[in-house]
Amino acid sequence: MGLAFGWPGVVTCAFTALAFVFMAADWVGPDITFTVLLAFLTAFDGNIITVSKAAAGYGNTGLLTVMFLYLVAEGVTQTGGLELFMNHVLGRSRSVHWALVRSMFPVMVLSAFLNNTPCVTFMIPILISWARRCGVPPKKLLIPLSYAAVLGGTCTSIGTSTNLVIVGLQDQRYTKLKKLADAKFQIFDIAPYGVPYALWGFIFIVATQRFLLPGNSSRYAKDLLLAVRVLPTSAIVRKKLKETGLLQQTGFSVSGVYRKGTFISKPDPSFVLEDTDILYVAGELDVVEFVSEEFGLGLITLEQESSSGTMLTDEAAFTANGGAPYRKLVQVDIPKTSDLIGRLTSDVQWQGRFGLVPVAVQRGNGREDGRLSDVVLAAGDVLILDTTPAFDEERPDFRNNFGKLRYVKDGAAKEFIIGVKVRKRADVVGKTVSAAGLRGIPGLYVLSVDRGSDGTSVEANDYLYKIQPDDTIWIAADVVAVGFLSKFPGLELVQQEQVDKTGTSILYRHLVQAAVSHKGQLVGQTLRDVRFRTVYNAAVVAVHREGVRVPLKVQDIVLQGGDVLLLSCSTKWVEEHRHDKAFVLLQAVPDSSPPKRRAMIISMLLVTGMVLTQIVGGLKSKEYIHLWPAAVLTAALMLATGCMNADQARKSIMWDVYLTIAAAFGVSAALEGTGVAAKFANAIIRIGRDAGGTGAALIAIYIATALLSELLTNNAAGAIMYPIAAIAGDTLKISPRDTSIAIMLGASAGFVNPFSYQCNLMVYAAGNYNVREFALVGVPFQVYLMIVAGFILVYRNQWHQVWIVSWIVTAVFVVLPAFYLLLPTRILLRVEAALERIGDALNVKKALAARRRGGGSWAQQQAQLRKSSSSGGSSSPSTPSGRALSLPKVAPSEGR
């Protein structure tokens, strides 16, 4: 392909390529890069592009539609309608498979009619809390959430901003050429190709989730050995292990049971559990914590395990922190120079020497699972330790014996004590605290429940109590969890009456953190004494005091300097009291506006009406109203009916997206005007002619756009590729609709690079992923979808048959696991173990790490053990120093 264009084309091509480098390296954002590039291209006296043509993109109807759809999505989100709908649809699930099915399908449907970026924005907190409640690692669900939103967006022309951009470019191009029949793209024109594309993408995620999706919910040690005790109030007391549901938990497996001085390794599924049994479990810390709360198990430390000969009280597992048996967890490893190597964990003076208490140890390193107190420490061990007030990371003894210090979790960071009252018709009525979804949520622990009937209190460790109307649930929560509680259906704040008396409209209400000044007039007085609500026109929802559990009744708390008040007040309150000497710090809590539930039905009806105008118009082949003015009118009606306020509407617009798309329009016009686009289009034309069909050309368009979307944003990739593809399509007599569809599918295919797509970036941060985890799923997914897209584009005229096959295969993949779960527990465990081995074998890094920790393969370890036992050594195992170990007696698995 010769470069026959003149100097304008050379300049345009060179600087566009340079801009790609800047964006691919993430040096400068695409909004700034494209805006500067476009301004530069106009500086050549109109030889590359005139100012008027460069500015045309800023008024493109497709772009304007995208911007106003952000307002519509914000209006629906502010009423809590979508959150309520999604919580109802999601229900509860115990397996990753059903969790993916329940989460991906609804998101795909919603994303087909709402812009996928707002969909992912409001779904992230819902899905994280739902995953915690269901015991599924959030990392298993957040990447699929992004992919589901993207795949769902390919089913209609309004599903993604990219689709709307391409629709706008198609309309602009063919209207200018006076081909009005080719200019229009209806809402469901992409559905015959986008729906099978989405279904086959869903099938891939469901089929490969065990092997490709990361399972750990954080970046700390994954395969841990922890101890949990069966509480007397647990519902699993006197039940067989196979009947408890513990064996079906993902990321949680029972490796042993300790009862009355006897350790039972790998208990039989028919083993009957008793209260005070200590279970030794393998898994991830977050998952083990969730399962423990769900099933009435108390996470215990090495110290508590060592005192298991005496009767442990519930306080041993549930401390004043509100459910967490630790203060602040750290992760360390043991270097080769540590003097702890070869010593039993029970022989180390952890608190005296380091101010630490062991909670968990990473499995492997040549050991079989046993009790925490029987672990012989070795170089390379990874420990999770609780800190005490005596802990000092700068202490020489600590620095000499531990490496790679990492702060993991803060059990004492339950910022506020807050009460919520149960409404009479709430969904939580008649359910336990766990079944209601109030356990396992990050930053939230239930402390107690005050019965509404007689005022008596039910402690948090009563796992059998069922919530009743007018009950008051007392909860220790951080500020994010308080926001979650304020939007939880069926619950209202105990202080709600005080909040309502402030007179602030719910439209302009949010939460603010206010730190009390040590020298202010509030110190030494109660909120009641100072008439806080009357004087400050704000209601105190909760109070936080560093290191102290404050009383539950906030009105009677004597305030001290440094106390942090959580206030429900006007959105202008911070500005009005910024110079008030009673406070030293004022900070608004992001996204803390309460849901406007009275407007929920109105918002849903407005969105439905907007979508119906496009559906009816598409079915009638007549445009009754363009989507842009329809979105504007819908947003205006949402403002008028109190679904959101004007500030929320303004903040919902993503101006970086607007600048990126508008400037990319201008750059694409410059590429077309200078002949660069035509030269690249010739390569696609040549592919189509050499292959003898238009399908090959469409595949080339898809692949080129998909690869470009990994380097740029999806909108920029679509805008840059459209003129190239349109020229090729016109030459090869491909329908403009088919050309646009190939670009729409390709531009949305940014699955490898977490920075290439806004949805990816949001889940990347929320799920605490790393780039490697994203690429491990994204690369095979990208290649797979290239094959799927190729098949769909080649057989686009037989889309009916493709639809039928796609739905049948999807149904098989959804339903088949239901029959699998009907198998006996013993067979299920064997199958799960086999699949686990396959997954480990496919994960090269994990296999090598396990070999290093385990000192060789399992067979090699067993051979070494046999050799040691036949060499006439001591009958008791010993440390490297030769000291014999005193181990508890080990019994075979027993049942009752």
VENGIDA-V133650 format. One record per backbone hydrogen bond with DSSP energy under -0.5 kcal/mol. NH is the residue of the N-H (numbers start at 1). CO is the residue of the C=O. If there is no record, write none. Layout:
NH:CO
NH:CO
This chain:
4:2
9:6
10:6
11:7
12:8
13:9
14:10
15:11
16:12
17:13
18:14
19:15
20:16
21:17
22:18
23:19
24:20
25:21
26:23
27:22
28:22
33:29
34:30
35:31
36:32
37:33
38:34
39:35
40:36
41:37
42:38
43:40
44:41
46:42
47:44
49:41
54:50
55:51
56:52
56:53
57:54
58:55
59:56
60:57
64:60
65:61
66:62
67:63
68:64
69:65
70:66
71:67
72:68
73:69
74:70
75:71
76:72
77:73
78:74
79:75
80:76
80:77
81:76
82:76
84:80
85:81
86:82
87:83
88:84
89:85
90:86
91:87
99:95
100:96
101:97
102:98
103:99
104:100
105:101
107:103
108:104
109:105
110:106
111:107
112:108
112:109
113:109
113:110
114:110
116:159
119:115
120:116
121:117
122:118
123:119
124:120
125:121
126:122
127:123
128:124
129:125
130:126
131:127
132:128
133:129
134:130
135:131
135:132
136:131
140:137
141:138
142:138
143:139
145:141
146:142
147:143
148:144
149:145
150:146
151:147
152:148
153:149
154:150
154:151
155:152
156:153
157:187
159:156
164:160
165:161
166:162
167:163
168:164
169:165
170:166
171:167
172:168
173:169
174:170
175:171
176:172
177:173
178:175
179:174
180:178
182:179
183:179
184:180
189:186
191:188
192:188
193:190
194:190
195:191
197:193
198:194
199:195
200:196
201:197
202:198
203:199
204:200
205:201
206:202
207:203
208:204
209:205
211:208
212:208
213:208
213:209
224:222
224:283
225:361
226:224
226:281
227:300
228:279
229:298
230:277
231:229
231:296
234:231
236:295
237:234
238:273
239:236
241:271
242:269
243:240
244:240
244:241
245:241
247:241
248:245
249:246
252:249
253:282
255:253
255:280
256:280
257:264
258:278
259:257
259:262
262:259
263:889
264:257
264:262
265:263
265:891
266:255
271:268
273:239
276:230
277:274
278:258
279:228
279:277
280:256
281:226
281:279
282:253
283:224
284:251
288:284
289:285
290:286
291:287
292:288
293:289
294:290
295:291
296:292
297:292
298:229
299:297
300:227
302:358
305:301
306:302
307:303
308:305
310:307
316:313
317:314
318:314
319:317
322:319
323:319
325:323
329:409
330:385
331:406
332:383
333:403
334:381
335:333
338:335
341:338
342:377
343:340
345:375
346:373
347:344
348:344
348:345
350:348
353:349
354:350
355:350
355:351
356:350
357:386
359:384
360:384
361:225
362:382
363:223
367:364
374:371
375:372
377:343
377:375
380:334
381:378
383:332
384:360
385:330
385:383
386:357
387:328
388:355
391:388
392:354
395:392
398:395
399:395
400:396
401:397
401:398
402:398
403:333
406:331
408:329
408:406
409:329
411:327
411:409
412:327
413:410
415:413
416:477
417:543
418:416
418:475
420:473
421:492
422:471
423:490
426:423
429:426
430:467
431:428
433:465
436:432
437:434
438:433
444:441
445:476
447:474
448:474
449:458
450:472
451:449
451:456
455:451
458:449
460:447
462:459
463:461
465:462
467:431
470:422
471:468
472:450
473:420
473:471
474:448
474:472
475:418
476:445
477:416
477:475
478:443
482:478
483:479
484:480
485:481
486:482
487:483
487:484
488:485
491:488
492:421
494:419
496:493
497:494
499:495
500:496
501:497
502:498
502:499
503:500
508:505
509:506
510:569
512:567
513:587
514:512
514:565
515:585
516:563
517:582
520:517
523:520
524:559
525:522
527:557
528:555
530:526
531:528
532:527
535:531
536:532
537:533
539:568
541:539
541:566
542:566
544:564
545:548
548:545
550:548
554:552
556:553
557:554
559:525
559:557
562:516
563:560
564:544
565:514
565:563
566:542
567:512
567:565
568:539
569:510
569:567
571:508
573:570
576:572
577:573
578:575
580:577
583:580
584:515
585:515
587:513
589:511
590:588
592:589
596:78
597:595
599:596
600:597
603:599
604:600
605:601
606:602
607:603
608:604
609:605
610:606
611:607
612:608
613:609
614:610
614:611
615:611
616:612
617:613
618:614
619:615
620:616
621:617
621:618
622:617
624:622
630:626
631:627
632:628
633:629
634:630
635:631
636:632
637:633
638:634
639:635
640:636
641:637
642:639
643:638
644:638
649:645
650:646
651:647
652:648
653:649
653:650
655:653
657:654
658:654
659:655
660:656
661:657
662:658
663:659
664:660
665:661
666:662
667:663
668:664
669:665
670:666
671:667
672:668
673:669
674:670
675:672
676:671
677:671
679:675
680:676
681:677
682:678
683:679
683:680
684:680
685:681
686:682
687:683
688:684
689:685
690:686
691:687
692:688
693:688
697:693
698:694
699:695
700:696
701:697
702:698
703:699
704:700
705:701
706:702
707:703
708:704
709:705
710:706
710:707
711:707
711:708
712:708
714:756
717:713
718:714
719:715
720:716
721:717
722:718
723:719
724:720
725:721
726:722
727:723
728:724
729:725
730:726
731:727
732:728
733:730
734:729
739:735
740:736
741:737
742:738
743:739
744:740
745:741
746:742
747:743
748:744
749:746
750:748
751:749
754:752
756:753
761:757
762:758
763:759
764:760
765:761
766:762
767:763
768:765
769:764
774:770
775:771
776:772
777:773
778:774
779:775
781:777
782:778
783:779
784:780
785:781
786:782
787:783
788:784
789:785
790:786
791:787
792:788
793:789
794:790
795:791
796:793
798:795
799:796
801:798
802:798
803:799
804:800
805:801
806:802
807:803
808:804
809:805
810:806
811:807
812:808
813:809
814:810
815:811
816:812
818:815
819:815
819:816
820:816
821:817
822:819
823:820
828:824
829:825
830:826
831:827
832:828
833:829
834:830
835:831
836:832
837:833
838:834
839:835
840:836
841:837
842:838
843:839
844:842
847:843
848:844
849:845
850:846
851:847
852:848
853:849
854:850
855:851
856:851
861:857
862:858
863:859
864:860
865:861
866:862
867:863
868:864
869:865
870:866
871:868
872:869
873:868
879:883
882:879
885:877
887:885
889:261
891:263
891:889
896:270
